[in-house]
C-alpha cells in the first residue's frame, strides 16, 4: 500500500471498533457516494433520496464523533484519486478484505490496468481528433480501477478528461458501485455510473458524475450519431416492410384477376 492508503486504514481503524473494518469502509464509500451524487444530480427527487440514504448511514453510528472522522478519510481519498496513478479505493478494499471472491471480486493491480489501457487506447489521439471525444462502456466496473487507468492514459496524452471521454460503467454489487462512482467522480470523468446487471440488463439505480454537464455543454449528446444511424436504419426497415407488403398485395390482386384455369390443365396424365 501507498503511505496515503496506510494512513487511510489507520484512521479508519479508530472508527467504531464494534464494527468490522469492512463495514466501516462500506459505510464510508456509501456516504461519499451520497454526498457527491447529490451535488451532481439535476433531479430533486434523487437529491432527496440520496440525502435520506446518507442520514440512514449516519444513524448506524451511536457516537457521532465517528461520523465526524469521515471527512478526514474523504480528504485523503479525494486527494489521492484526483492525482491519478492509482486505484486507491480498490487498493484499500483489497488490503482489508472488503472484496467478495464469490462475486468474482479481486483486486487488479493498477499497473496491469494501466498496461491494458495503453494497449486499447493506442489510437485514442486519432479518435479524439476525428470525433472530438470517445465513449467508453465498462460492463463490469468493480471499483473503477480500469477507468482510473483509462483516465490517466487520456490525460497523459494532453486531453481534457471532462470533455474528451464519456463513460458508462455498470457494476452489480452495491458496495463496489459506490466505490466506482466515488472514484470516477473524484477523478473528473464525465458520464453515468449504474448499479445494475449487464447480463439481464436490469438497472437498480444510477447517477451522473459532476463532470457530466461540462461534457454535455461542450459536445452535446455523446450518442447522437448512433441514435441518428439507428433512426435511419429503423426508417429504412419500415420502408422495406411497406414495400414488401405492397408487392404482396399486388400479387394477390393479380391472382384474383388472372385467367381461369380450364380444360384438362389439372390432370396428372
C-alpha positions, 0 to 999 in steps of 0.5 A, spaced: 500 500 500 501 507 498 503 511 505 496 515 503 492 508 503 496 506 510 494 512 513 487 511 510 486 504 514 489 507 520 484 512 521 479 508 519 481 503 524 479 508 530 472 508 527 467 504 531 471 498 533 464 494 534 464 494 527 468 490 522 473 494 518 469 492 512 463 495 514 466 501 516 469 502 509 462 500 506 459 505 510 464 510 508 464 509 500 456 509 501 456 516 504 461 519 499 457 516 494 451 520 497 454 526 498 457 527 491 451 524 487 447 529 490 451 535 488 451 532 481 444 530 480 439 535 476 433 531 479 430 533 486 427 527 487 434 523 487 437 529 491 432 527 496 433 520 496 440 520 496 440 525 502 435 520 506 440 514 504 446 518 507 442 520 514 440 512 514 448 511 514 449 516 519 444 513 524 448 506 524 453 510 528 451 511 536 457 516 537 457 521 532 464 523 533 465 517 528 461 520 523 465 526 524 472 522 522 469 521 515 471 527 512 478 526 514 478 519 510 474 523 504 480 528 504 485 523 503 481 519 498 479 525 494 486 527 494 489 521 492 484 519 486 484 526 483 492 525 482 491 519 478 496 513 478 492 509 482 486 505 484 486 507 491 479 505 493 480 498 490 487 498 493 484 499 500 478 494 499 483 489 497 488 490 503 482 489 508 478 484 505 472 488 503 472 484 496 467 478 495 471 472 491 464 469 490 462 475 486 468 474 482 471 480 486 479 481 486 483 486 486 487 488 479 493 491 480 493 498 477 499 497 473 496 491 469 490 496 468 494 501 466 498 496 461 491 494 458 489 501 457 495 503 453 494 497 449 486 499 447 487 506 447 493 506 442 489 510 437 485 514 442 489 521 439 486 519 432 479 518 435 479 524 439 481 528 433 476 525 428 470 525 433 472 530 438 471 525 444 470 517 445 465 513 449 467 508 453 462 502 456 465 498 462 460 492 463 463 490 469 466 496 473 468 493 480 471 499 483 473 503 477 480 501 477 480 500 469 477 507 468 482 510 473 487 507 468 483 509 462 483 516 465 490 517 466 492 514 459 487 520 456 490 525 460 497 523 459 496 524 452 494 532 453 486 531 453 481 534 457 478 528 461 471 532 462 470 533 455 474 528 451 471 521 454 464 519 456 463 513 460 458 508 462 460 503 467 455 498 470 457 494 476 452 489 480 454 489 487 452 495 491 458 496 495 463 496 489 458 501 485 459 506 490 466 505 490 466 506 482 462 512 482 466 515 488 472 514 484 470 516 477 467 522 480 473 524 484 477 523 478 473 528 473 470 523 468 464 525 465 458 520 464 453 515 468 455 510 473 449 504 474 448 499 479 445 494 475 446 487 471 449 487 464 447 480 463 439 481 464 440 488 463 436 490 469 438 497 472 437 498 480 439 505 480 444 510 477 447 517 477 451 522 473 458 524 475 459 532 476 463 532 470 457 530 466 454 537 464 461 540 462 461 534 457 454 535 455 455 543 454 461 542 450 459 536 445 452 535 446 449 528 446 455 523 446 450 518 442 447 522 437 450 519 431 448 512 433 441 514 435 441 518 428 444 511 424 439 507 428 433 512 426 435 511 419 436 504 419 429 503 423 426 508 417 429 504 412 426 497 415 419 500 415 420 502 408 422 495 406 416 492 410 411 497 406 414 495 400 414 488 401 407 488 403 405 492 397 408 487 392 404 482 396 398 485 395 399 486 388 400 479 387 394 477 390 390 482 386 393 479 380 391 472 382 384 474 383 384 477 376 388 472 372 385 467 367 381 461 369 384 455 369 380 450 364 380 444 360 384 438 362 390 443 365 389 439 372 390 432 370 396 428 372 396 424 365 
